[in-house]
Amino acid sequence: MNNSKITNMQTGALPKEELLASLKNMVLELMQVLNGFDGQNINTAPFEGSWTAAQVVDHITRSNMSITKAFTLKGAMLNRDPAERVLELKNIFLNFNTRFQSPDFILPTQEVYDKKMLIALLNRSVDRIREVSCQANLSEMINHPAFGDITKFEILHFVLFHTQRHIHQLKKIFRAVSD
């Protein structure tokens, strides 16, 4: 894949190598945040109706596994910039003033989680995304249940923005449950 074709200042897209490096750094930041939680406060809701940190991590993992499946779908070639929707995704997911309703298929499924198991599953999901994204043609467009028509390159950016959003959320949860 030609990086110059999918790197465009107007879209805010990163070249593939930079994007993969950003994903790696983001996972390191996520793990640093998670290491601050203990086995108890990771399962403590900061306020009524809120997810626990463990539930946020389960949600990220489920989302990652859904994205892994998306990368294996047969895609169609397109007649637009494969990075066209990157800025849209960034503006949506990094707007911390907006609340979202998670799609049912990536909702957390438990009330209490084992921290070590949770982190192991998260790491496995991130490793799978790296594996499949390196093998995929990122210029292909697929139809995703949450995004409609989207390129695999845009989906990889989504993973970055979605996880950054939840790192922000996890930091707020940590402050609330650690007081």
C-alpha positions as semicolon CSV with decimal commas, in nm:
position;residue;x (nm);y (nm);z (nm)
1;M;0,000;0,000;0,000
2;N;0,134;0,340;-0,096
3;N;0,154;0,553;0,218
4;S;0,154;0,880;0,026
5;K;-0,183;0,783;-0,120
6;I;-0,342;0,743;0,223
7;T;-0,160;1,017;0,410
8;N;-0,337;1,346;0,367
9;M;-0,304;1,657;0,580
10;Q;-0,674;1,734;0,531
11;T;-0,785;1,397;0,667
12;G;-0,558;1,392;0,970
13;A;-0,450;1,039;0,876
14;L;-0,117;0,896;0,986
15;P;0,103;0,690;0,756
16;K;0,065;0,318;0,828
17;E;0,400;0,286;1,010
18;E;0,328;0,591;1,229
19;L;-0,022;0,464;1,297
20;L;0,108;0,125;1,411
21;A;0,370;0,299;1,629
22;S;0,097;0,522;1,777
23;L;-0,114;0,214;1,851
24;K;0,182;0,053;2,028
25;N;0,242;0,365;2,238
26;M;-0,127;0,393;2,316
27;V;-0,131;0,035;2,446
28;L;0,167;0,116;2,669
29;E;-0,023;0,415;2,809
30;L;-0,334;0,201;2,857
31;M;-0,133;-0,061;3,048
32;Q;0,026;0,209;3,264
33;V;-0,320;0,338;3,357
34;L;-0,448;-0,015;3,426
35;N;-0,148;-0,094;3,647
36;G;-0,268;0,179;3,884
37;F;-0,583;-0,019;3,959
38;D;-0,582;-0,305;4,207
39;G;-0,799;-0,616;4,196
40;Q;-1,073;-0,441;4,392
41;N;-1,095;-0,086;4,260
42;I;-1,080;-0,205;3,899
43;N;-1,426;-0,352;3,970
44;T;-1,559;-0,043;4,152
45;A;-1,804;0,188;3,975
46;P;-1,710;0,554;4,026
47;F;-2,077;0,651;4,050
48;E;-2,424;0,502;4,005
49;G;-2,489;0,383;3,651
50;S;-2,124;0,401;3,545
51;W;-1,908;0,122;3,411
52;T;-1,620;0,001;3,623
53;A;-1,267;0,023;3,484
54;A;-1,282;-0,354;3,427
55;Q;-1,601;-0,316;3,224
56;V;-1,437;-0,044;3,013
57;V;-1,147;-0,279;2,943
58;D;-1,387;-0,561;2,853
59;H;-1,563;-0,321;2,615
60;I;-1,231;-0,224;2,450
61;T;-1,139;-0,592;2,414
62;R;-1,476;-0,680;2,260
63;S;-1,448;-0,386;2,023
64;N;-1,097;-0,496;1,924
65;M;-1,217;-0,848;1,853
66;S;-1,496;-0,710;1,635
67;I;-1,240;-0,501;1,447
68;T;-1,020;-0,810;1,404
69;K;-1,312;-0,982;1,231
70;A;-1,368;-0,673;1,014
71;F;-1,009;-0,691;0,888
72;T;-1,067;-1,045;0,763
73;L;-1,373;-0,948;0,557
74;K;-1,337;-0,935;0,182
75;G;-1,338;-0,570;0,090
76;A;-1,408;-0,375;-0,223
77;M;-1,171;-0,136;-0,390
78;L;-1,294;0,220;-0,386
79;N;-1,278;0,542;-0,577
80;R;-1,209;0,772;-0,284
81;D;-0,924;0,850;-0,049
82;P;-0,896;0,555;0,194
83;A;-0,839;0,810;0,473
84;E;-1,140;1,029;0,394
85;R;-1,327;0,953;0,720
86;V;-1,027;0,964;0,958
87;L;-1,086;1,323;1,068
88;E;-1,458;1,251;1,115
89;L;-1,374;0,955;1,342
90;K;-1,118;1,160;1,534
91;N;-1,365;1,444;1,591
92;I;-1,634;1,203;1,707
93;F;-1,432;0,983;1,942
94;L;-1,199;1,244;2,088
95;N;-1,483;1,480;2,176
96;F;-1,495;1,398;2,547
97;N;-1,804;1,612;2,600
98;T;-2,018;1,371;2,400
99;R;-2,153;1,050;2,554
100;F;-2,218;0,744;2,342
101;Q;-2,433;0,437;2,373
102;S;-2,226;0,129;2,300
103;P;-2,357;-0,119;2,043
104;D;-2,494;-0,428;2,218
105;F;-2,237;-0,663;2,065
106;I;-1,950;-0,493;2,252
107;L;-2,117;-0,426;2,587
108;P;-1,938;-0,563;2,896
109;T;-2,084;-0,895;3,008
110;Q;-1,985;-0,923;3,374
111;E;-2,001;-0,728;3,698
112;V;-1,668;-0,850;3,838
113;Y;-1,350;-0,940;3,648
114;D;-1,013;-1,091;3,731
115;K;-0,760;-0,815;3,654
116;K;-0,486;-1,047;3,522
117;M;-0,726;-1,235;3,294
118;L;-0,880;-0,909;3,173
119;I;-0,541;-0,762;3,080
120;A;-0,432;-1,087;2,912
121;L;-0,745;-1,084;2,693
122;L;-0,693;-0,715;2,611
123;N;-0,332;-0,780;2,511
124;R;-0,440;-1,074;2,295
125;S;-0,699;-0,856;2,119
126;V;-0,439;-0,585;2,048
127;D;-0,190;-0,842;1,917
128;R;-0,458;-0,982;1,685
129;I;-0,534;-0,633;1,549
130;R;-0,165;-0,582;1,473
131;E;-0,142;-0,921;1,301
132;V;-0,450;-0,888;1,084
133;S;-0,395;-0,521;0,998
134;C;-0,046;-0,600;0,870
135;Q;-0,189;-0,869;0,642
136;A;-0,492;-0,671;0,523
137;N;-0,523;-0,440;0,228
138;L;-0,603;-0,125;0,423
139;S;-0,739;0,049;0,114
140;E;-1,031;-0,193;0,090
141;M;-1,376;-0,075;0,195
142;I;-1,609;-0,295;0,395
143;N;-1,955;-0,249;0,538
144;H;-1,928;-0,251;0,917
145;P;-2,239;-0,275;1,142
146;A;-2,137;0,029;1,347
147;F;-1,981;0,248;1,073
148;G;-2,141;0,156;0,744
149;D;-1,901;0,183;0,450
150;I;-1,553;0,232;0,588
151;T;-1,199;0,145;0,483
152;K;-0,978;-0,084;0,684
153;F;-0,732;0,207;0,712
154;E;-1,004;0,421;0,871
155;I;-1,095;0,135;1,105
156;L;-0,735;0,116;1,222
157;H;-0,753;0,487;1,307
158;F;-1,080;0,420;1,489
159;V;-0,898;0,170;1,714
160;L;-0,654;0,445;1,808
161;F;-0,921;0,709;1,876
162;H;-1,158;0,469;2,053
163;T;-0,886;0,350;2,288
164;Q;-0,763;0,705;2,351
165;R;-1,117;0,796;2,448
166;H;-1,133;0,511;2,696
167;I;-0,789;0,588;2,840
168;H;-0,929;0,932;2,920
169;Q;-1,232;0,764;3,080
170;L;-1,016;0,519;3,278
171;K;-0,809;0,804;3,420
172;K;-1,129;0,972;3,542
173;I;-1,253;0,645;3,692
174;F;-0,918;0,592;3,868
175;R;-0,931;0,938;4,026
176;A;-1,287;0,873;4,145
177;V;-1,229;0,526;4,294
178;S;-0,890;0,608;4,445
179;D;-1,004;0,899;4,663
